[in-house]
Amino acid sequence: MNIIEYSIRLGKALNKTGLGKEINNIYFSLRDECNRRGEKVVSHYQIYNQCVEHECSRNHFYGWAITYEKMKQYVKTDLDNGDKFILDTAKYVLENDEFKKMSDVSEKMGKMAVKLSDSIICSKYDEDIKDLLKIMKVKNAVMDLQMAVERSGLKIFLLKNANFLAINDGYELELRKNNYIPYIGEHKPELFNKGMNDISIDLVDRMMFVQYMMLMGIFEGFWNILIELSNEDGVEGDLSQPSGIRRGSFIHKNIGKEIANKEAWMYKIYDDRDSFYFLANKRTIHIEKNEGKSEVYGVAYPKEDIGLFEKEIVTESND
């Protein structure tokens, strides 16, 4: 098992905690209540949910809180008539206390997930996390994930290059401000990184990518939305087991799985008896003559990642 699989397991364990039950109750109550109302309310909820889905692709549990803050800005700036649907939706969201509750509880869960991932990478746990670890299923999942991170070689790479850690703070902050995820195929924003050498940059990229994997795995495990595909779903592309992080794309024809789980950006792809993961940063759905297909871009991640982060880790697909 790899970091993603253990992160998914941790997400499932967090779903059963007090905070996990609270976010579930508010989410499903809000969804069901909006869907029971008239067409106008359903339309508002659909627009709101599309904004959430977009934000969750990078910001996991924070997606609801970020969307709520954006809705406040839409009303504050009073968008022009071209955006009237969004403005009306924003006003409806801000007038309904349940959306505020969803924003608040998702922010709490987001902070917990980030603190957990930081603690696992550093192997240091504060009192809040220690209280959470009193729940046996959470503790077991955290310990397993910590072992997976250690087996991946990330900590060995950090220890070997510890003298470079102190000079990367500004670089990391700039990446986070730009919501940039290393390795997944995006253009890195232009940064003021004078004095930064390749090792310092590599350290930050590796740590940020591992944390991103953990957070998205926790998120998708919590909501049980991982998209699983096989040959039966018409998957086309490079389906060979990646030896590292392999940038590329694939196509599949089961768009129903994406439509049903729009917040999901992780895939598990089966090929005969083997499988690997794919972390998407972009996808495009095409529908022609009542047939649909989805084109997905991002990186493939290997089923086994022992020692992966001690070495050169990124390759390009041959497709």
Steps between C-alpha positions, in 0.01 A plus 500: 500500500612857433453848646175558311340176620587563864377860467166372369479264796564791739223700331256214557598492870453878537152466352394315818631763745281760670608771255459258211143423599427871540619591150305204356180604676522862383599409144221247439239707683587805287505303176171321566325816617602695187399216269154485662435866422385660177690521173659836585652371825624184327667721238669710772630185669632361171693821427634507857599135475686554172710765675568260788602219264753729329652611832516146641728396213784689671376585844333177624273578800564873469297501177176595679662772712678656200177493297310672782761777520481547123122528522547781754732677259252463212232675704741763631620597153149464349591326175361638175194359325708249305552309826147537636451126556812481718406819684150368575650173617748684723218699661301181561803325655573789736136517613497130599676416828558138395753611237692691769496190721636292211773758442602501867505124550688438174764751606539314830545171316743660257716632783496159667604324178786746437623472859484120476698492175765737640526288815536177303778641281687638805405213737405759764153513653358782714232456766209547259628222276581279799136531608391395151735200519305367798254373240654162413405491130642849450818412689556184296439685174739782600775259603464306174515821296806620691675172421405534133650852488818371664523204260460737204842646580377858546647532850832353391518757220415779746762387751768476232427856396397652833742793460291625206170509690554839666521698176177396330229669709432784256493265204251265665274788607498633144401159362219463752376855428475403132325172591766314304540122523842361394537228236143478372574671170433867564726790415672617815423868573787741457655542839763708665733215591837672487753299695288184484690199372351192338515291819306760701233517229486120479453471877198729497349332194526153653352605835214693339414217263494239779279724712270561203465124446426442865239776522319396183513134607355590840229711332399237248512223759281707733232548232561159335523658154816345350428428130595142408537403135589185307511379140122462514475880529673549166826630647760591236854629551820392670371240747839355591601507865695826554843467662474854636277802457409495130341802336248421231133455417240233431150471359204304635136460399328464837423868555219404739758433771636854468157659488399313818823599681587845371712583806725199425834561328671170582464186291595139562556327168498122471672315218454124527629419851704815545396853598639848546373844598454812293482852644319731258546873461270541198232303319274563204175316428396456135149385402423410138206300363387400850845360582735663746865483582723679746856613435698516826838670552737476796743244641500124548624379840637149561330231704821456701695812600772357726811715458330714235589838649870421545564519125404679181128458498332661198479356148296593194250266337596361159150574367 
